[in-house]
Amino acid sequence: MMQHSNPLSAYRAARSAMPVRAQEADVFRRVTGSLRAALDGGAESTLRRARALSDNRRLWLAVEGVLVDPTNGLPPPLRASIISVGRTVLKEMESEKPDLAFLIEVNENIAAGLAGTG
């Protein structure tokens, strides 16, 4: 068994051994955690909120990019449904005060689906 002296490299090694869908679910969970922290507020809430929304935007833009790729193996109706959800999320994030609870719920549902628990 390989020993890692750096916790970050150990995490990366463990994560790279995870199935792709589990890695994708993990990304959604991490972004959702940031949204939750922003929802909880605190002294740095404005900065935390901006960062969380930015990360969520980048995530959903990446998801859409993968789904519009003609070589994507998902069935076209499923791809179209996820793209539609993503565009709804992106539209919500463009509002003056995005509904973080809604964004969290969507991300949790996607993560659960990817992890096979939804």
N, C-alpha and C positions, 0 to 999 in steps of 0.2 A: 504494500500500500504506500502511495506517495505521501510524504510529509510536506506540509506547507508551513513556513515560518511566518508568513504574512496572512492574516485573516482574510483580507480582500482576495488574494490569489486563491485561497482555499475555497471561498465562496464561488469565485468564478469557475474553478475546476468542478465543483459540485454541480453548479448550474449548467455547465456545458454538457454534463452527463444526463441531464433531464430531457425527456421527450420535448419536441418542439412545441406542442400544444401547451404543455406544462410551463414552458418558458414564456409563451405568450400570455398565459393566464397570470403568471407572476408579474409581468410588466403591467398588466391592467390593475393588479392588486397594489402594486407600488404607487402608481399614479393615483389610484383611489385613496390610498393612505395620505397622500399629499393634499388631496381635496378635503378629506376629513379633517386634517390638521387646520386647513384654512377655514373650514366651517366652524371649528371650535374657537376660532379667534385667538386672542392673546396679544401680547405687545407687538409682535411682528406680523400681525394679521394681514395688513395691506400688501406687504412684500410677499408673504407666504401665499396669499390668494392669487396674486399676479403670477407667481412662479408655478403654482399648481394648475392654473388655467392655461398657461403657456405649455406646460408639459402635456396636459390633456389634449390641447389643440394639435400638438406635434404627433401625439399618439394616433389620434383619429385621422389626421392627414396621411400618416404612414399606412394605416389600415386601408384607407381608400385607395392609396397607390398600389398596394398589393392586390386588392380585389379587382381593380380595373385591368390588371395585367392579363392579357388573353391566355397566358400559359398557366394561370391559376387553376388548380384542380378542383375547386369547389363547384358544385352545381350552380349554373347561372342564376336560378331563382334565389338561392341562399345568398349568393354574392350581392345581388340586387337588394335584398332585404337588409343586409348588414350595411351596405352603402347608404341606404335610406336612413337607417338609425344613426349612422355617423353624421350625415348631413343635418339631421335634427339636432344632434349634440353640438355640432359646429354653429348652427344657427342660434341655439340657446346661449352659447358662449359669446356671441356677438351682442347680446342684449346688454343694457346698461348695468343690470344687476343679475348676472346668471344665477340660476337656481342650482346651487351646489348639491343639494339633496337629490335632485333629479339626476345630475351628472354622476353622482356616486352610485345611485341605483342602477343606472344603465351600465356603468362599468362593472359593477358587481355581477349583474346578470351575464354580461359577456364573459367575464372571468370564470363564472360557474359553468357556463356552457363549454368553454375551452377545457376546463378541468374535468368535465364529465359529471359535474354534480348539480347541473341545473336542468 
